Amino acid sequence: MIILPRQLWLFVLTFLFCLRGYAQAPTEILFTGSYQQAPLTQVLQEIQAKTPVRFYFKPEWVTNLKVTKNFEREKVTTVVEALLENTELEAAWYHDYAVMLFPSAAHHPAIVYKDNEGKPLNRLLFGLPKNAQDDKKVVLRGRVTSAKTGEPVVGATVSVPSLAIGDQTDANGEYRLLLPMGEHLVSYKSIELLPEERQVGLYAAGTLNLQLYQSVVALNEVEVRADGLNDRNVNTVQMGMNKLNIGVIRKMPTFMGEVDVVKSVLLLPGVSSVGEGSAGFNVRGGGSDQNLLLMGQIPIYNPSHLFGFFSVFNPDVVKDLTFYRGGIPPKYGGRLSSVLEVQQKEGQNTKLKGNGGVGPITSRLALEGPLFSPKTTFLVAGRASYPNWVLHSLKDKQLSQTHAAFYDGNANVTHTFSAKDKISFNSYVSHDAFGFTQDSIYSWQNIGASLKHTHSFSERLVGSLNGVFSKYRFGIEDQDSTNASKFSNGIWSASIKAEGNYDARQHQLAFGAEGIYHTFQPGKLEPASANSGVNPIALTQNQALEGGIFASDEYTITPQWTVMLGLRYSFYQNRGPGQVYVYAPGQPKQERTIIDTLSYGSGEGIAFYHGLEPRISLKYSITEVNSIKAGYQRMRQYLHLVSGAMAVAPIDFWQTSNTHLKPQVADQWSIGYFHNFSGNSIEFSVEPYFKRIQNQLDYKEGAELWLNPTIEADLLPGKGRTYGVEVQVAKKKGDLTGWASYTYSKSEIQVNGAFPEEQVNKGAFYPTNYDKPHTVSVVAAYQLTKRLAFTSNFIYSSGRPTTAPIGLYMVGGVEVPVYGDRNQARIPDYHRLDLSMTIEPNHRKDKKWEGRWSVSVYNVYGRQNAYSVFFRRDVGAPPQGYKLSVVGVPLPSITYDFKF
């Protein structure tokens, strides 16, 4: 007989836990004995002396229990059952000769098996085997965290392979499995972490939390989804969505050694940009302002550092990213084309840790750990740049006088009150400064903060309340002695959002509401010194209130059919104080046709827009490895980015929808075929789509955007249409992994106003500035040895449209070019190859310092890709086109990343 020590639940031999299920109790072993008020421990000792059976229990469970029984050649199973009559003990047989005793309970806590040294083994028991019911299912839930950092592991696969049942951990590392009662082998897997298995006796609902350890070799699998091998590509209703883990992003080749979240998105199907040095990106033929970028819950209005060469997302605080270009859930609104949500890490709760990196022009450092107690954690991170040593070494005189720098910082504090309540605070600040000379300095700044409270009302209902503040400001300071000036524009917003999720088994319900208050500063110019000759100008600030109510139901009708029905109702009110110009009817909008001005007081409604935004997705599984999906979504965008450039630029400004500028509305239809091969290790998908846009903006010829109080007179609403097809193949297993995608996409707009001045190309459809019909992306990673890996990216895209001169005429002896129709020419095609090599450390669990070297070459063969084209005429010759290349040479870099 083995009596458990007081500090352990049970003590069992290791060989008991190699079993995949419990055996039936022995039926052939007989026992004889007679007892009068004998201690139960004495009887159990005699049974062990006369038979091979062994008992396991805690001594306090059998204290003061007496036995008065007579047994004559009774089966030992009958004897044990009789001994426990009228007691509060139960018996469970886990081997022909091993029986465990424990107190009765309908929902018994997990019994953790431990070895001689007190270390837990891989088997747990919830409830009692005698309670098993063949037709009943119970819930196994839990949380998966990293043993190294204590952070939640997001996107880990938790599955029972024998039943083909699985789940993915959410943003908090939590999972939920609905399983039949019985014995199950539960598998836990996540990229770059060692897999784990647990043999679980599940006879009641239970909670199993688990830590995963880092692999001896950090896997270099470049996956579109970081959740190991599964069938989510074909068996989920979601389409047009990608998820990337920061571990995957870190392996990609970098620009000047800096890992970049936005550049990784550019490698996904349906995504393109206008070229190097562009801050934003274009999705399915949409504008760069039609993408909602979220850092956690904080909206980012300008995602660039150094005019687009780097993004604002510090890789040391990024956990993963989720990118929607179709099937956008109704909880998101306010943009037409896509949603990029970058999840931030929380501090780990075990001990103080740090990580960072040193590159050619940037360095960064992050610290995290518990704050006063394991229930409260913190994470702070900072990043700074020093590119001037590179700029000043250039031979070009103007570039050698250029100076630039940026910094950013992140902070997170999270407090866990209990398993049901958690509150988290996130903040972000960034600053850029750039100047071609010492006299003019461009600067821009992002500031944001969020406070989120999450509460679990029950096992099925979880809710959250989130408050957010975000501010973006751009400025130009001219220090010229006679015209010293300061210019600024910006936007800031404050919002509150409540969300709920309810798990009703076949129905996955989500619902909530949000409200946002916007303030717009279109532009302000003021003298910077008493001697300046600049006259002050300040455009009127605009105020607006935006709101939304949303709900969705993902309904699994049958194993073959799943539907997601969602609806969002949004509204928008442009509010005073403000003025609205009234233009003469029957005449084009121009400053000279203004006939009246309407004034509105503070808080008074100026213009109001609203409407429904249905979202529908449908999935039909043809077989277990292929499916067809279809979807429709309507999106409304109430904010407009006024820009003279093709991409997001610092001098752009955000403009509210108002009396003259109506919100943009987009309807998108898509259908797709999805197929997995080789045990889900290879994924294939093809997705055609069509999108129609109302009130898409373009500009009049010769539009004046700088400090224009009648900006609506230079903006032209049009009808947009985009259509195309996305094809992708991804290999997720083996030494060679990666993906390849091809996108055909057309993006066109029609501006056909009532007057010739309000038409473009005589009212015909023409390509938008970001129309790039063909895009090819290839990402490949090869694990050469356990610690040495190579990664490559290749990108090809069609050249974007431009407007070219077709002739000249003379005015007063001056040659004036004559331009053809808008966007009927194209700049040269774009293509680029990047390579990188990563040398990993050996990830011993007790290692105090880890270092990793990354060597990369951006633009390996020195392609001089054109960012724009300008035209110049030499004497006696027609105008000739010349291209401007931002990066026209190979750019090598080496980066050292470290952890401690």
RANOR-V859841 format. One record per run of one state. SS is the DSSP state (alpha for helix, beta for strand, coil for the rest). FROM is the first residue (numbers start at 1). LEN is the number of residues. If there is no record, write none. Layout:
# RANOR-V859841
((SS:FROM:LEN) (SS:FROM:LEN))
This chain:
# RANOR-V859841
((coil:1:1) (beta:2:3) (coil:5:9) (alpha:14:5) (coil:19:11) (beta:30:10) (alpha:40:11) (coil:51:3) (beta:54:5) (alpha:59:3) (coil:62:4) (beta:66:10) (alpha:76:8) (coil:84:5) (beta:89:7) (coil:96:2) (beta:98:6) (coil:104:7) (beta:111:4) (coil:115:5) (beta:120:7) (coil:127:2) (alpha:129:3) (coil:132:5) (beta:137:10) (coil:147:5) (beta:152:1) (coil:153:4) (beta:157:4) (alpha:161:3) (coil:164:1) (beta:165:4) (coil:169:5) (beta:174:7) (coil:181:1) (beta:182:9) (coil:191:2) (beta:193:10) (coil:203:3) (beta:206:2) (coil:208:2) (beta:210:3) (coil:213:1) (beta:214:1) (coil:215:17) (alpha:232:4) (coil:236:5) (beta:241:5) (alpha:246:5) (coil:251:4) (beta:255:1) (coil:256:2) (beta:258:1) (coil:259:2) (alpha:261:5) (coil:266:5) (beta:271:2) (coil:273:9) (beta:282:2) (coil:284:4) (alpha:288:3) (beta:291:5) (coil:296:2) (beta:298:2) (coil:300:4) (beta:304:2) (alpha:306:3) (coil:309:1) (beta:310:2) (coil:312:3) (alpha:315:3) (beta:318:7) (coil:325:13) (beta:338:7) (coil:345:8) (beta:353:6) (coil:359:3) (beta:362:9) (coil:371:5) (beta:376:10) (coil:386:2) (alpha:388:4) (coil:392:5) (alpha:397:4) (coil:401:2) (beta:403:14) (coil:417:4) (beta:421:15) (coil:436:4) (beta:440:17) (coil:457:4) (beta:461:18) (coil:479:6) (beta:485:20) (coil:505:2) (beta:507:21) (coil:528:9) (beta:537:2) (coil:539:3) (beta:542:15) (coil:557:4) (beta:561:15) (coil:576:2) (beta:578:6) (coil:584:7) (alpha:591:3) (beta:594:7) (coil:601:4) (beta:605:17) (coil:622:4) (beta:626:12) (coil:638:1) (beta:639:4) (coil:643:10) (beta:653:4) (coil:657:7) (beta:664:14) (coil:678:4) (beta:682:18) (coil:700:11) (alpha:711:3) (coil:714:1) (beta:715:17) (coil:732:4) (beta:736:15) (coil:751:1) (beta:752:1) (coil:753:3) (alpha:756:3) (beta:759:1) (coil:760:1) (alpha:761:3) (coil:764:2) (beta:766:2) (coil:768:6) (beta:774:10) (coil:784:4) (beta:788:10) (coil:798:3) (beta:801:2) (coil:803:2) (beta:805:7) (coil:812:2) (beta:814:6) (coil:820:5) (beta:825:2) (coil:827:3) (beta:830:10) (coil:840:10) (beta:850:9) (coil:859:7) (beta:866:7) (coil:873:7) (beta:880:6) (coil:886:5) (beta:891:9) (coil:900:1))
